[in-house]
Amino acid sequence: MDAKFGKTDAGRVLLEADLQMRHDFYKAMDPDTDLGKRFWAALPKRNG
């Protein structure tokens, strides 16, 4: 993100939304949870 745009309200909102999305994806992909285990098990396997 452009440094100047990052200092605006719109830039701040986009950065906060991106951070929240990353947290949500991490929770969904965490292999220590049932949902995460199902996610990783559903991925195609290569070489075993």
C-alpha positions as CSV (number, residue, x, y, z in Angstrom):
1,M,0.0,0.0,0.0
2,D,1.2,3.5,-0.8
3,A,2.6,5.2,2.4
4,K,0.5,8.3,1.8
5,F,-2.7,6.3,1.2
6,G,-2.0,4.2,4.3
7,K,-2.3,7.3,6.5
8,T,-5.9,8.0,5.3
9,D,-9.0,6.6,6.9
10,A,-9.7,4.5,3.8
11,G,-6.2,3.0,4.0
12,R,-6.6,2.3,7.7
13,V,-9.9,0.5,7.1
14,L,-8.4,-1.6,4.4
15,L,-5.4,-2.6,6.5
16,E,-7.7,-3.5,9.5
17,A,-9.9,-5.6,7.2
18,D,-6.9,-7.4,5.8
19,L,-5.6,-8.2,9.2
20,Q,-9.0,-9.5,10.3
21,M,-9.2,-11.6,7.2
22,R,-5.8,-13.1,7.9
23,H,-6.8,-13.9,11.5
24,D,-10.0,-15.6,10.2
25,F,-8.2,-17.7,7.6
26,Y,-5.6,-18.7,10.2
27,K,-8.4,-19.9,12.6
28,A,-10.0,-21.9,9.7
29,M,-6.7,-23.5,8.7
30,D,-5.4,-24.2,12.2
31,P,-4.6,-28.0,12.2
32,D,-5.3,-28.2,15.9
33,T,-9.0,-27.6,15.3
34,D,-11.6,-29.9,13.8
35,L,-12.2,-27.5,10.9
36,G,-8.5,-27.1,10.3
37,K,-7.9,-30.9,10.3
38,R,-10.7,-31.3,7.7
39,F,-9.2,-28.5,5.6
40,W,-5.7,-30.0,5.5
41,A,-7.1,-33.6,5.0
42,A,-9.1,-32.3,1.9
43,L,-6.0,-30.9,0.1
44,P,-4.7,-33.0,-2.7
45,K,-1.7,-35.1,-1.7
46,R,1.6,-35.3,-3.6
47,N,4.0,-38.1,-3.2
48,G,2.1,-39.7,-0.4
